[in-house]
Amino acid sequence: EHITPLLMGLKHFKDHLLDFEMLMKRYGFPIPRLYRPPNGIMARSQLRFTQSLGYSVVMGDVYPRDAQGADASVLCSRVLNDIRPGSIIILHAGIPGNQRRIYPYNTPEALDLMLPQLLDTGYKFVDIENI
């Protein structure tokens, strides 16, 4: 589910996160310790609960709006214009809210354009868990 936590009550949010952990354990996957709330919004009580389970809440600062179906070159330009050292770029592996495929999915093509340019500019990509 890609629901803005703020739109859930605390109990629904808790159940949702605990169900996720149960599924990860059931299938033998490690439970990630980083959490980014969908749409970057959550209530303070949800933040406290998430942290009580050992998660670090991580937000991003560069969002080229790939879920809205922009052209790959536009997405690339938005990232290149907004990125700064230490930035976290928010991109989607799928397009939440676009299940009917109203918008084209251009994130892979945008990555093809932006990654070489970012590397050429001196940016390095790191696993945030190792920072």
Secondary structure as a PSIPRED ss2 file (coil, helix, strand):
# PSIPRED VFORMAT (PSIPRED V4.0)

   1 E C   1.000  0.000  0.000
   2 H C   1.000  0.000  0.000
   3 I C   1.000  0.000  0.000
   4 T C   1.000  0.000  0.000
   5 P H   0.000  1.000  0.000
   6 L H   0.000  1.000  0.000
   7 L H   0.000  1.000  0.000
   8 M C   1.000  0.000  0.000
   9 G C   1.000  0.000  0.000
  10 L H   0.000  1.000  0.000
  11 K H   0.000  1.000  0.000
  12 H H   0.000  1.000  0.000
  13 F H   0.000  1.000  0.000
  14 K H   0.000  1.000  0.000
  15 D H   0.000  1.000  0.000
  16 H H   0.000  1.000  0.000
  17 L H   0.000  1.000  0.000
  18 L H   0.000  1.000  0.000
  19 D H   0.000  1.000  0.000
  20 F H   0.000  1.000  0.000
  21 E H   0.000  1.000  0.000
  22 M H   0.000  1.000  0.000
  23 L H   0.000  1.000  0.000
  24 M H   0.000  1.000  0.000
  25 K H   0.000  1.000  0.000
  26 R H   0.000  1.000  0.000
  27 Y C   1.000  0.000  0.000
  28 G C   1.000  0.000  0.000
  29 F C   1.000  0.000  0.000
  30 P C   1.000  0.000  0.000
  31 I C   1.000  0.000  0.000
  32 P C   1.000  0.000  0.000
  33 R C   1.000  0.000  0.000
  34 L E   0.000  0.000  1.000
  35 Y E   0.000  0.000  1.000
  36 R C   1.000  0.000  0.000
  37 P C   1.000  0.000  0.000
  38 P H   0.000  1.000  0.000
  39 N H   0.000  1.000  0.000
  40 G H   0.000  1.000  0.000
  41 I C   1.000  0.000  0.000
  42 M C   1.000  0.000  0.000
  43 A C   1.000  0.000  0.000
  44 R H   0.000  1.000  0.000
  45 S H   0.000  1.000  0.000
  46 Q H   0.000  1.000  0.000
  47 L H   0.000  1.000  0.000
  48 R H   0.000  1.000  0.000
  49 F H   0.000  1.000  0.000
  50 T H   0.000  1.000  0.000
  51 Q H   0.000  1.000  0.000
  52 S H   0.000  1.000  0.000
  53 L C   1.000  0.000  0.000
  54 G C   1.000  0.000  0.000
  55 Y C   1.000  0.000  0.000
  56 S E   0.000  0.000  1.000
  57 V E   0.000  0.000  1.000
  58 V C   1.000  0.000  0.000
  59 M C   1.000  0.000  0.000
  60 G C   1.000  0.000  0.000
  61 D C   1.000  0.000  0.000
  62 V E   0.000  0.000  1.000
  63 Y C   1.000  0.000  0.000
  64 P C   1.000  0.000  0.000
  65 R C   1.000  0.000  0.000
  66 D H   0.000  1.000  0.000
  67 A H   0.000  1.000  0.000
  68 Q H   0.000  1.000  0.000
  69 G C   1.000  0.000  0.000
  70 A C   1.000  0.000  0.000
  71 D C   1.000  0.000  0.000
  72 A H   0.000  1.000  0.000
  73 S H   0.000  1.000  0.000
  74 V H   0.000  1.000  0.000
  75 L H   0.000  1.000  0.000
  76 C H   0.000  1.000  0.000
  77 S H   0.000  1.000  0.000
  78 R H   0.000  1.000  0.000
  79 V H   0.000  1.000  0.000
  80 L H   0.000  1.000  0.000
  81 N H   0.000  1.000  0.000
  82 D H   0.000  1.000  0.000
  83 I C   1.000  0.000  0.000
  84 R C   1.000  0.000  0.000
  85 P C   1.000  0.000  0.000
  86 G C   1.000  0.000  0.000
  87 S C   1.000  0.000  0.000
  88 I C   1.000  0.000  0.000
  89 I E   0.000  0.000  1.000
  90 I C   1.000  0.000  0.000
  91 L C   1.000  0.000  0.000
  92 H C   1.000  0.000  0.000
  93 A C   1.000  0.000  0.000
  94 G C   1.000  0.000  0.000
  95 I C   1.000  0.000  0.000
  96 P C   1.000  0.000  0.000
  97 G C   1.000  0.000  0.000
  98 N C   1.000  0.000  0.000
  99 Q C   1.000  0.000  0.000
 100 R C   1.000  0.000  0.000
 101 R C   1.000  0.000  0.000
 102 I C   1.000  0.000  0.000
 103 Y C   1.000  0.000  0.000
 104 P C   1.000  0.000  0.000
 105 Y C   1.000  0.000  0.000
 106 N C   1.000  0.000  0.000
 107 T H   0.000  1.000  0.000
 108 P H   0.000  1.000  0.000
 109 E H   0.000  1.000  0.000
 110 A H   0.000  1.000  0.000
 111 L H   0.000  1.000  0.000
 112 D H   0.000  1.000  0.000
 113 L H   0.000  1.000  0.000
 114 M H   0.000  1.000  0.000
 115 L H   0.000  1.000  0.000
 116 P H   0.000  1.000  0.000
 117 Q H   0.000  1.000  0.000
 118 L H   0.000  1.000  0.000
 119 L H   0.000  1.000  0.000
 120 D H   0.000  1.000  0.000
 121 T C   1.000  0.000  0.000
 122 G C   1.000  0.000  0.000
 123 Y C   1.000  0.000  0.000
 124 K C   1.000  0.000  0.000
 125 F C   1.000  0.000  0.000
 126 V C   1.000  0.000  0.000
 127 D C   1.000  0.000  0.000
 128 I H   0.000  1.000  0.000
 129 E H   0.000  1.000  0.000
 130 N H   0.000  1.000  0.000
 131 I C   1.000  0.000  0.000
